[in-house]
Amino acid sequence: MTSNYALHEMLEVHEIAAFKTISLTKSKTMQALVSDPELVEILKQDVLLSTQQLQELGELLSNATVQEVGT
């Protein structure tokens, strides 16, 4: 299903996806550096959740069309 969004809405979704990508990279990197098992588990959960969220954002972006101004 295609949804119409304003340009600023699509740019905000792109910004969120960029931030989530950076956070995901940081969590994956930190897993190898920390020694506390509880913290490692928290980071693993964050990686799983962030991966799911990025997939959802990607689907949203691929199914969206930008609404033209004045329509």
KOLMIMI-111217 format. One line per 8 residues: number of its first residue (from 1); their letters; for each residue z, x, y of C-alpha. Coordinates in steps of 0.05 Angstrom, whole numbers, m for minus. Each point is the difference from the previous one (the first is absolute). Layout:
% residues N
NUM) a) Z:X:Y; ...;
This chain:
% residues 71
1) mtsnyalh) 0:0:0; m20:28:67; 47:m7:60; m16:8:73; 45:45:42; m2:24:71; m16:73:11; 71:18:22;
9) emlevhei) 27:m31:m64; m45:43:m43; 19:62:39; 74:m15:m12; m12:m7:m74; m35:68:1; 59:30:36; 48:m28:m52;
17) aafktisl) m43:27:m56; m1:69:32; 75:0:8; 11:m23:m72; m47:55:m25; 40:53:37; 66:m28:m26; m28:m2:m71;
25) tksktmqa) m21:72:4; 68:21:26; 36:m38:m56; m44:31:m53; 12:69:28; 75:m9:7; 6:m20:m74; m15:71:m20;
33) lvsdpelv) 49:30:50; 63:m41:m10; 50:11:m56; 43:m63:6; m22:m48:m56; 18:m62:41; m42:24:59; m58:16:m47;
41) eilkqdvl) 3:m71:m27; 0:m29:70; m61:42:17; m36:m23:m64; 13:m73:18; m26:13:70; m63:31:m28; m13:m60:m45;
49) lstqqlqe) 13:m50:56; m41:38:51; m58:5:m50; 1:m75:m11; 3:m13:75; m58:46:14; m42:m36:m53; 16:m67:32;
57) lgellsna) m18:27:69; m65:28:m28; m17:m68:m29; 16:m34:66; m45:49:37; m57:m5:m49; 0:m77:2; 7:m7:75;
65) tvqevgt) m51:m9:54; 12:13:74; m7:m62:43; m46:11:60; 28:m10:70; m10:m71:25; m11:m32:m68;
